[in-house]
Amino acid sequence: MAENKTIDKYNEVLSSSGFIKLLNIEILELNETQAKGRMPFDAKYCNPGGSMHGGCLYSLADTVAGTLAYFKGFDVTTVEGSMNFLEPAINTEYIYCTAKLKRRGKHLVTCDVEITNDAGKLLDCGIYTFFRMSD
């Protein structure tokens, strides 16, 4: 039950961001070492070729990894994010992102990310680094 309250709290914070709200990103799971989130696949997020725009996928990964980096209550900002777009995001109801903690240092937090579809197929992978703005 406490985990649900934590997730609800983070989703409430995220929904206060107009951009994240526009993308309908929500956090599904969150603990000290991993976060999982999703956003719906929708034609309004697609490029002219019909697959989800890479900027949306990057934003999903940045948001989910950033939530994991923020987990201990420290304000963070993205230092760097790198994505490898392996497969097009098409024919799925949701796009999922799982972020796993790689290292939580005094000033930097680094997370590995994977983007998958409803079937669990790996679409993209990457790494994000965040700066802790408060101690």
C-alpha positions as CSV (number, residue, x, y, z in Angstrom):
1,M,0.0,0.0,0.0
2,A,2.8,2.4,0.8
3,E,4.3,1.8,-2.7
4,N,1.0,2.8,-4.3
5,K,1.0,6.1,-2.2
6,T,4.5,6.8,-3.4
7,I,3.6,6.1,-7.0
8,D,0.5,8.3,-6.7
9,K,2.7,11.1,-5.2
10,Y,5.1,11.0,-8.1
11,N,2.4,10.8,-10.7
12,E,0.8,13.9,-9.1
13,V,4.1,15.8,-9.3
14,L,4.6,14.7,-12.9
15,S,1.1,15.7,-13.9
16,S,1.8,19.3,-12.8
17,S,4.2,19.5,-15.8
18,G,2.3,20.5,-18.9
19,F,4.7,18.7,-21.2
20,I,4.6,15.4,-19.3
21,K,0.8,15.7,-19.1
22,L,0.6,16.3,-22.9
23,L,2.5,13.0,-23.4
24,N,0.3,11.2,-20.8
25,I,3.3,9.7,-19.1
26,E,2.6,7.8,-15.9
27,I,4.8,5.9,-13.4
28,L,3.7,2.3,-12.8
29,E,6.5,1.0,-10.5
30,L,9.1,2.7,-8.4
31,N,11.6,1.6,-5.8
32,E,15.2,2.5,-4.9
33,T,16.8,0.8,-7.9
34,Q,14.1,0.7,-10.6
35,A,11.3,2.7,-12.1
36,K,8.8,1.7,-14.8
37,G,6.5,4.0,-16.7
38,R,4.4,4.2,-19.8
39,M,2.8,6.4,-22.3
40,P,0.0,5.6,-24.8
41,F,0.8,5.0,-28.5
42,D,-1.2,7.7,-30.3
43,A,-1.1,9.0,-33.9
44,K,-0.5,12.5,-32.5
45,Y,2.9,11.4,-31.2
46,C,4.0,9.8,-34.5
47,N,6.3,11.0,-37.2
48,P,5.2,11.1,-40.9
49,G,6.2,7.4,-41.2
50,G,3.7,6.3,-38.6
51,S,6.0,5.3,-35.8
52,M,6.3,7.1,-32.5
53,H,8.6,10.2,-32.8
54,G,12.0,9.7,-31.3
55,G,11.6,12.9,-29.2
56,C,8.6,11.4,-27.4
57,L,10.5,8.2,-26.7
58,Y,13.5,10.2,-25.4
59,S,11.1,12.2,-23.2
60,L,9.5,9.1,-21.8
61,A,13.0,7.7,-20.9
62,D,14.1,11.0,-19.4
63,T,11.0,11.3,-17.3
64,V,11.1,7.7,-16.0
65,A,14.9,7.8,-15.3
66,G,14.5,11.2,-13.8
67,T,11.8,9.9,-11.4
68,L,14.2,7.2,-10.3
69,A,17.0,9.7,-9.9
70,Y,14.7,11.9,-7.8
71,F,13.5,8.9,-5.7
72,K,15.3,9.9,-2.5
73,G,13.8,13.4,-2.7
74,F,16.7,15.2,-4.3
75,D,15.9,17.7,-7.0
76,V,17.7,16.6,-10.2
77,T,18.3,17.9,-13.7
78,T,19.4,16.0,-16.8
79,V,23.1,16.3,-17.6
80,E,23.1,13.9,-20.5
81,G,20.9,11.3,-22.2
82,S,21.8,8.9,-25.0
83,M,19.3,6.7,-26.8
84,N,19.8,3.9,-29.4
85,F,16.7,3.6,-31.5
86,L,16.7,-0.1,-32.5
87,E,13.1,-0.7,-33.7
88,P,10.2,1.5,-34.7
89,A,7.5,2.0,-32.0
90,I,4.4,0.9,-33.9
91,N,1.3,-1.4,-33.4
92,T,1.1,-1.3,-29.7
93,E,-1.3,0.2,-27.1
94,Y,1.4,1.5,-24.8
95,I,5.1,2.2,-24.9
96,Y,6.9,1.2,-21.7
97,C,10.2,2.4,-20.2
98,T,12.1,0.7,-17.5
99,A,14.9,2.6,-15.8
100,K,17.5,0.8,-13.7
101,L,19.9,2.5,-11.3
102,K,23.5,2.2,-12.5
103,R,25.1,4.5,-9.9
104,R,23.9,7.0,-7.3
105,G,26.8,9.2,-6.4
106,K,27.1,12.3,-4.3
107,H,26.4,14.6,-7.3
108,L,25.5,12.4,-10.2
109,V,22.9,9.7,-10.7
110,T,23.2,7.4,-13.7
111,C,20.4,5.1,-15.0
112,D,20.1,2.5,-17.8
113,V,16.8,2.6,-19.7
114,E,15.0,0.2,-22.0
115,I,11.9,1.1,-24.1
116,T,9.5,-1.8,-25.0
117,N,6.1,-2.4,-26.5
118,D,3.1,-4.3,-25.2
119,A,4.7,-7.6,-26.1
120,G,7.9,-6.8,-24.2
121,K,9.9,-6.4,-27.4
122,L,13.0,-4.1,-26.9
123,L,12.6,-1.0,-29.1
124,D,15.3,1.3,-27.7
125,C,17.9,1.4,-25.0
126,G,20.0,4.2,-23.5
127,I,21.7,5.8,-20.5
128,Y,20.8,9.0,-18.7
129,T,22.8,11.0,-16.2
130,F,21.3,13.5,-13.7
131,F,22.8,16.1,-11.4
132,R,21.6,16.3,-7.9
133,M,20.8,19.9,-7.2
134,S,20.3,19.5,-3.5
135,D,21.8,17.4,-0.7
